[in-house]
Amino acid sequence: MRVSVIGCGYLGAVHAAAMAQLGHDVVGVDMDAVKLAALTRGEAPFFEPGLPELLVEASSTGRLRFTDDISAAKGATVHFIAVGTPQLKGSNAADLQYVDAAIEQLLPHLTAGDVVVGKSTVPVGTAARLAARIAEHGSGAVLAWNPEFLREGFAVKDSLAPDRIVFGLPPEPAGAAIAEAALRGVYAAALAAETPLVITNYSTAELVKVAANAFLATKISFINAMAEIAEVTGADATELADAIGLDGRIGRRFLGAGVGFGGGCLPKDIRGFMARAEELGRGESVAFLKEVDAINLRRRQRVIDHVVDLLDHEPFGKTVAVLGLAFKPHSDDVRDSPALDVAVRLKGLGAEVRATDPQAIENARRQHPQLDYRTSFEETVRGADVVVLVTEWDEYRYLDPEVVGALVSGRNIVDGRNSYDPARWRAAGWTYRGLGRP
Ligand code: UGA
């Protein structure tokens, strides 16, 4: 099928390449010249395992190209909207300007039978509004909503072999039939592999996405709330998570207590959901998300408190080695990153912060040029008074406490991801502090 993908960020770039790989004829459209040049050369504009290989392979088929000219979308049957919906400045709400602009720019190039497919994360009700705009324009195109669940770091796998597919179809049967047929064509390979498919209406499809992210955020903040209780009772939040996670109804995944969630999705999505619920007169229904957000942000302070405590409450001039800057491993994304936030705030307290990350230094430097970034692990920890793990890259998870101990000035470690065995570090003479661990 001929497919256009409007917006070639994390979501769009991976989706465009995956669509081409699956046999479709794809044009990706974006305004960012640097990003387009990289994608055209078959290079990933951000760190995503497997994406460079996928881009090279998909480009070599001749079925994948990128342009800044939206008129290239003309002739495609399916037009994916994959632009960003960041948090509005000074508000919890999502900024829909890029989605609205994408639709306006696409309108003149639509013809009857085309299907515009929303993938961006939007406030519930957006699809109905956009569908009305498309109908008003009179091209005969229809709109479907098809949320995306890919995780950074696993985006290629999640795009080629998703764990579920959701079609939010228009209310009119004729439009719904056109949209469903087109989407079935696009996802033929995944559907043939019996990927679960949920066919529903616009509102449900929009809500599936924010509800899933709200649930994941709640699960993380739940265990972090338990960690807060553990901290005043001597309980161990990781053992607690192991034990409750054995209940099949609960499950162990996303019960990792630590410095909390970040990234370009979970934080802004729960805030956007709260803002939308307020608009709908149902603010109280998701008021708990305010607590989810608050618990999450408190965990960053807890890490800082541990560091300050280990420095005898005199952080000024002390050397702190921060391991990790990305919001999670396998990503160079520092949007709303707890790790970068901790590094910046420790620096604000007067500590000599040295920060490192296998992939995210350049992105972190763009946001916070004032930090001292080191590419070498040894240089980061040499002479440190405290070592802080905030992003659990494999490079840091399997450290030998004796080897690191020989480099530092003080054997003090704050394990912001509960990644280490406390007994092993203590046996090597370290003062170990985890989160919600005795
Ligand atoms: C998240 C969702 O998992 C995807 O399904 C969704 O498609 C995506 O948002 C999106 O909306 O586009 P992602 O932001 O890539 O994906 O990251 P996650 O793997 O969900 O991790 C989010 C944060 O939670 C990270 O900072 C991670 O360190 C933290 N986390 C995760 C914990 O603190 N504890 C855990 O147990 C698990």
Residues whose N, C-alpha, C, O or C-beta is under 5 A from the ligand:
A	BS01	UGA	E148 F149 L150 R151 E152 I220 F254 L255 G256 G260 F261 G262 G263 C265 L266 F327 K328
